[in-house]
Amino acid sequence: MTEQKPVTYEEVASRRQPGKPSRAEAEEAVRTLIRWTGDDPTREGLIDTPSRVVRSYEEFYEGYDIDPEEVLRRTFEETDGYDEMVVLRDIRLESHCEHHMVPIIGKAHVAYLPGNRVVGISKLARVVEIYSRRLQIQEKLTAQIANAIQEVLHPRGVAVVIEAAHQCMTTRGVRKPGVTMVTSRMLGAFRDNPATRREFMALISSPASGLSNV
């Protein structure tokens, strides 16, 4: 049987979603919104804005075009029996609220207890990035990251903590700046063993992590 080559990021990103509007349709939608605000999309300062907005949306929401499980599948067995906690903390996180489409900015902390395989740490950060570059609520984002790691790596446990500020709360509505939201997802040993959970929380709460300075 011929071994299948892993799918590259570029190949996955090139797959268009069925029924996805064209770039021209997206730019026209931006012009409509500009007119709705009361401004003129043909004036000098705004004439290139629709194109810029669409390009920025390609970056903000590129996570829809990439399979996070595919990213996690390249693992390594040569660990010399390492079976202690692997922690990646202070992963910069930028997402957008699915209710108002305004930024969610914060940090993610990810840990797992390896079974017989480990994954490159950049892949953990990449999974956080992929899920965050979609319209999100923080609770769902936290669960998606943890579940993907659990389903692909089959570790003895996974822990994810996210602390973030939501601009839908700080810049509109109740307008409460300085407020952050903390969510967590504990699976396997992190859920069942209080000592393991405490060790993880101590590691991400140490002064070097800057957990309070989101």
VENNOR-V982782 format. One record per residue. N is the residue number from 1. SS is DSSP state (H for helix, E for strand, - for the rest). PHI is phi in whole degrees, -180 to 180 (999 if undefined). OMEGA is omega in whole degrees, 0 to 359 (none if undefined). Layout:
N;SS;PHI;OMEGA
N;SS;PHI;OMEGA
//
This chain:
1;-;999;180
2;-;-76;180
3;-;-72;179
4;-;-78;177
5;-;-78;178
6;-;-64;179
7;-;-75;180
8;-;-82;177
9;H;-57;185
10;H;-64;180
11;H;-67;180
12;H;-68;182
13;H;-66;183
14;-;-80;182
15;-;-80;179
16;-;-80;174
17;-;-72;178
18;-;-58;178
19;-;77;181
20;-;-67;180
21;-;-60;177
22;-;-75;176
23;H;-60;180
24;H;-62;178
25;H;-67;179
26;H;-65;179
27;H;-64;178
28;H;-66;177
29;H;-63;177
30;H;-65;178
31;H;-60;178
32;H;-61;179
33;H;-64;178
34;H;-62;178
35;H;-64;180
36;H;-63;178
37;H;-70;180
38;-;107;181
39;-;-105;184
40;-;-111;183
41;-;-68;180
42;-;-96;180
43;-;-73;190
44;-;-54;184
45;-;-70;184
46;-;-114;189
47;-;-62;179
48;-;-98;183
49;H;-61;179
50;H;-56;179
51;H;-65;180
52;H;-66;181
53;H;-64;180
54;H;-64;178
55;H;-64;179
56;H;-67;178
57;H;-65;176
58;H;-60;177
59;H;-77;184
60;H;-59;189
61;-;-119;180
62;H;-67;181
63;H;-64;178
64;H;-70;185
65;H;-96;185
66;-;-126;180
67;-;-89;181
68;H;-64;180
69;H;-68;177
70;H;-63;180
71;H;-64;185
72;H;-82;189
73;-;-75;178
74;-;-87;185
75;E;-121;184
76;E;-131;179
77;-;-101;184
78;-;-80;183
79;-;-121;184
80;-;53;176
81;-;79;180
82;-;-62;181
83;-;-137;178
84;-;-90;185
85;E;-65;171
86;E;-111;185
87;E;-125;172
88;E;-121;186
89;E;-117;178
90;E;59;176
91;E;-79;179
92;E;-58;184
93;E;-128;176
94;E;-132;180
95;E;-135;178
96;E;-136;179
97;E;-64;182
98;-;-75;180
99;-;-88;183
100;-;-127;180
101;-;59;174
102;-;-117;190
103;E;-67;166
104;E;-117;185
105;E;-128;180
106;E;-175;182
107;E;-137;175
108;E;-119;175
109;E;-123;186
110;E;-128;177
111;E;-142;171
112;E;-149;175
113;E;-105;186
114;-;-60;169
115;-;-88;176
116;-;-117;180
117;-;-141;174
118;E;-126;180
119;E;-123;177
120;-;-58;186
121;H;-64;178
122;H;-63;180
123;H;-70;176
124;H;-64;178
125;H;-64;180
126;H;-66;178
127;H;-64;176
128;H;-59;182
129;H;-65;182
130;H;-61;182
131;H;-70;181
132;H;-73;179
133;-;-88;173
134;-;-143;173
135;E;-67;193
136;E;-143;155
137;-;-116;189
138;H;-65;180
139;H;-60;180
140;H;-66;179
141;H;-58;180
142;H;-60;181
143;H;-67;181
144;H;-61;181
145;H;-62;181
146;H;-64;183
147;H;-65;180
148;H;-63;180
149;H;-63;180
150;H;-64;186
151;H;-71;183
152;H;-93;185
153;H;-87;185
154;-;51;179
155;-;-78;178
156;-;-79;177
157;E;-180;178
158;E;-137;176
159;E;-136;176
160;E;-135;173
161;E;-126;176
162;E;-124;174
163;E;-125;187
164;E;-150;174
165;E;-101;183
166;E;-110;183
167;H;-73;172
168;H;-68;178
169;H;-105;186
170;H;-90;184
171;-;-114;179
172;-;-149;177
173;-;60;182
174;-;-75;177
175;-;48;179
176;-;-119;180
177;-;-66;178
178;-;87;180
179;-;-89;176
180;-;-122;179
181;E;-113;180
182;E;-118;177
183;E;-130;179
184;E;-143;175
185;E;-139;181
186;E;-117;180
187;E;-127;177
188;E;62;184
189;H;-61;180
190;H;-69;176
191;H;-85;189
192;H;-87;185
193;-;-114;181
194;H;-59;180
195;H;-67;178
196;H;-64;179
197;H;-63;179
198;H;-63;179
199;H;-61;178
200;H;-61;181
201;H;-64;178
202;H;-67;181
203;H;-66;183
204;H;-83;181
205;H;-97;180
206;-;-64;184
207;H;-53;183
208;H;-67;184
209;H;-76;181
210;-;64;185
211;-;-58;183
212;-;-87;184
213;-;-114;180
214;-;-68;none
//
